[in-house]
C-alpha cells in the first residue's frame, strides 16, 4: 500500500506524540503548514510538510546544543 499524502490532525498528533489540541495550535500558528478541505474545513497536513517540520526541529535542537542553550 502506498504512503498517504495527507494526514489528519489526529494522525499528526499521534506521530508527534502530542495532543490534538497541540497539533491544531501548530497548524493555526503557521509553524506546521496545512490546508483545509471539504465543506467542514477539516485540516490536512501533507506528509512531506510534517517531515520538513520534524527536520527543522532537529536543526533547532542541534543549534541550541551548539550554542549551549539545551538542557
C-alpha positions in Angstrom: 0.0 0.0 0.0 1.3 3.5 -0.9 2.1 6.0 1.8 -0.7 8.6 2.4 -0.1 12.0 1.0 -2.2 13.8 3.6 -2.7 13.2 7.4 -5.4 14.3 9.7 -4.5 16.3 12.8 -5.2 13.2 14.8 -2.6 11.4 12.7 -0.1 14.2 13.2 -0.7 14.2 17.0 -0.1 10.5 17.2 3.1 10.7 15.1 4.5 13.6 17.2 3.1 12.1 20.5 1.3 15.3 21.3 -2.4 16.2 21.9 -4.8 17.0 19.0 -5.0 20.5 20.6 -1.3 21.0 20.3 -1.3 19.8 16.7 -4.1 22.2 15.9 -2.1 25.0 17.5 1.0 24.2 15.4 -1.2 24.5 12.3 -3.0 27.7 13.3 0.3 29.4 14.2 1.6 28.6 10.8 4.5 26.6 12.2 3.2 23.4 10.5 1.8 24.2 7.1 -1.7 22.6 6.4 -4.7 23.0 4.2 -8.4 23.0 4.9 -10.5 20.6 2.8 -14.2 19.8 2.4 -17.3 21.7 3.4 -16.4 21.5 7.1 -12.9 22.8 6.7 -11.1 19.8 8.0 -7.3 20.3 8.4 -4.9 18.1 6.5 -1.1 18.1 6.7 0.9 16.9 3.8 3.3 14.1 4.9 6.2 15.9 3.3 5.4 19.1 5.3 5.4 17.1 8.5 8.7 15.5 7.7 10.1 19.1 6.9 8.7 20.3 10.3 10.5 17.4 12.1 13.7 18.1 10.2 13.5 21.8 11.3 13.0 20.6 14.9 16.2 18.6 14.7 18.1 21.6 13.2 16.8 23.9 16.0 17.8 21.4 18.6 21.3 20.9 17.2 21.8 24.7 17.1 20.6 25.0 20.7 23.0 22.3 21.8 25.9 24.0 19.9 25.1 27.4 21.5 24.8 25.8 25.0 21.1 26.6 25.2 19.8 23.0 25.6 19.4 21.2 28.9 
